[in-house]
Structure formats: structure tokens, C-alpha cells
Amino acid sequence: MSKQKKLDSAGKEAFVNAVLAMLDEGLSLRELNLRKVARRVGCAHTNAYNYFESFEDLLWWSLKGALERMVDAAGAGEGDLIGSYIDFAQKHPTWYRLIWLDPLSGFPPDQVAAYLPVPGQVLTQWIAKITGGSDSGAGDRIRILHGYLHGELAAITAGRVTGKPAELKDRVVSGARMLFKMLFNMDYTEGVKDK
């Protein structure tokens, strides 16, 4: 059986889940390697090559797994997407760093690359829903809003800003509300449905 047929297998998922679990437990990418991950899965490291080209390939698939969980946590754009995004970053700081901050070598596999735009599409659709449509300048304003959120969350997940999680979230939400009002001329919380 070729690797292409095994890409969506339970074995692949077990390796991705192991990487994400180990990251959630506090290991950094630098501390991970194929042998440690395979040990967690309960097999020899050579079994990973049934599903992945290399350890880096596994990390790309793990990034996709973290992105999928982030999108799921956002509830498909229902409710407070900004609050969900902040919650996700605070609950899974190492996943957030894997998605946005930790460099990976090479290029993502095609299926991973195809998924990379999905979170941005969810954000764009959510903002269009709140603001009542889209306009030609919305893309630039969405990028600015995301840049603010990313900057704040990068500092928080890297431990450069400390405080109680609820206080940090309130600070970021307050800044996002202010920026959203400047960019879209409305308070985003007015358009948010309760989950």
C-alpha cells in the first residue's frame, strides 16, 4: 500500500495526536524526535515512515491537526471567534507556537498546504457575518486585526507577558474591540451570537 493511501489512517492520526499531547504536556519542538513520539504511540520509530516522509513531515501534519482543533474550538464561526481564538492560545500555547512561531523546514505536504488558508477563511466569514457583508477593503482590515491578535498572543504564549489568564484575555479582548471599532465602525460583540 502506498503512502498516499495511508495518509488519512488511524496510524497517522496516532502519531499526530502523540505530538500534540507531548506539546501540551510542555515539551518543545526541540525536545521532540521521532523515537520519542513513536515510543508514545507504542511502536518502533521506523513505523512512522509508513505514514510520513520524515519527522519534519510529521510536524507539518501535526500543525494541520492543531489548526483543525483551533477551527473546531472556534465553533465554525459561531459565537465569539476572537474569544475562542484567545482561549485556544491560552489553553494550548505550544500548539499556538507550532502554528505560528516555530519554524518548520521544507514545504508542507499538499493536503496540509490546502488546509492552511481555512482559519483565515473562517475569520473572514465571521467578520462578514457580523458586519453584514464584505467590501473591497475588508481583507486589509482583517489582516490588521489578526496582526494585533497574533502579536498579543505571541507575547502571551512565549511567556513575555504574564498575568492571570482571565486578565490577559480581557486585555486582548478590550484591544480587539477597540481596534474592531476603528476598522469596521462597530463593536464586534454586538454582532456575536451566544454559543
N, C-alpha and C positions, 0 to 999 in steps of 0.2 A: 504494500500500500504506500502510495507516495505521501510526502509531507503535506501536499496541497489538500489531500483528502482528510488528513488528521488535524487540520487547523482548528476546527471547532469541536474537538474531542474533549471528553472528561479529563483526559490526561493533561492536556494543555491548560485547562481551567484549574486543575490541581496545582500546577506549577505557579500560575499567576496568583492564585489565592494564597499560596505559601509566601510568595514575595510580598504581597500586600500585608499579610498578617505579620510577617517579620518586621516590615517597616513600621506598622502600627505599634509593635512592641518596643520600638525605639532604635532599632538598628538603622544605620545609614546605608546608602548605596555602596559606599566604600567598604563597609563591613560584610556585604553580601558577596557570595560567589556561587557558582553552580553546584558545588559539592554541599554547601550549607543548605541551599534550597532543596536539593534532591533528598538530603537527609530528612528535612522537614516533611517532604512528600512521602518518604518511606521507600525510596528506591535508589539505585545507583545513578550517579550523575550522568552516565552515558545514556540513560533512558531519556533524558531531556532532549537529546538530539533526534528522537523520534518526532518531536513537535516543534523544535526551534533550531534555527541555523547556528546560533551561538548564544552565549549568555546575554550579549547586548540585544539580540533579537527577543529574548525573554523579557528584558527590561522594557522594550518598546511595547510588547503585548501587555505588560503589567501597567504601563502608562495608560493604555487604552482601557484596561479594566478599571483603573482609578477614575478615568474620565466618565465611563459608563455609570459608575456608582455616584459620581458627582451629579450627573444629569438626573439619575433616579432620585437622588436626595432633593433635587430641585422640584420634584413633582411634576415634571413635564411642563413647567412654566406656569403652574397654578400657584396661587398664594404669593408669598414674599420671596421672590427669587434672590434678591440681594441678601436677605436674612439667611436664606438656605445656603447660599454660597459662603457666607461668613461662618455659619455653623459647621459646614463641611471642612473648611480650612482649619478651624479650631479643633475639631474632633480628630482630624486626620492630617496633622501638619506635615508628616513625611510623605504622604500621598500628594499633598499640595506642592511640596518641593519637587517631587518626581515629575508632576505635570508641568510645572512652570520654571523651576530653578535649576535642577540638577542636569548637567549636560549629559547627553547620550551620544555615543559615536554612531557614525554612519547615517543611514536613512531609514525611516520607518518602513516596515512591510506595507504593501499596498492596502491591505484591509485596515491597518492601523491609520495610515495616511488618510484614507477615505473617511475615517471617523473623527479626525482632528477638528474639522470645522463645526461639528454638531453642537458643542456647547455655545459657540458664538451664534449659531442659528437659533438656539433656544432663547438666548438673551435678546436677540433682535426681535423675535416673535413676541416675547413677553413685553418688551417696551412698546412695540406696535399695538399690542392689545390694550395696554394702559393708556397710551397717548391717543388712541383712536385712529390709528393708521400709520402710514410711513410717508416720509418725504425724502427728497434727494440728499439733504444734509444729515440725515439720521445716522448714517454709518460713521461719520466723523465724530458725532456726539457720543455714540455708543462706545467707540474706541477710547474717547477721553474718560468716560465714566468707568469703563473697565480698567483703564490705566490707573485711575485713582484707587479703585478697589484692590487691584493687584499690588500696587505699591504698599498700601497699608497691610495687606495680608502677608506679603513677602516679609515685611519687618516683623510682624507678629509670629509667623511660623519659624522664622530664623532666630527668634528669641531676642531680637534687637529692641523690642518694645515689650514691657512686662506689665502685668496687672491682672486683675480678676477677669476671666473670660467674658462675663456679662458686661463689665465696664468697657472692655475693649470693643466688644460687639456694638454697644451703644454708641461709642465714639465713632466707629466706622459707619454705622447706620446714619448717624447725625450728619457726618460729612457727605455721605452719599445722597441724603435727602436735600442738603443744601446745593450740591452740585447738580442733581437731577432738576431742581427748580431752575437753576441758572441755564441749563442746557435745553430743557424741554418745557419750561414755563409752567410747571405744575409740581406738586408734591406726589411722588410716586406712590406713597401709601394710600392716597385717595383712590387709586385705581386697583389696588390689590384686594383680591377676594380672600377671605379666610379659608384656610385649608380645612 
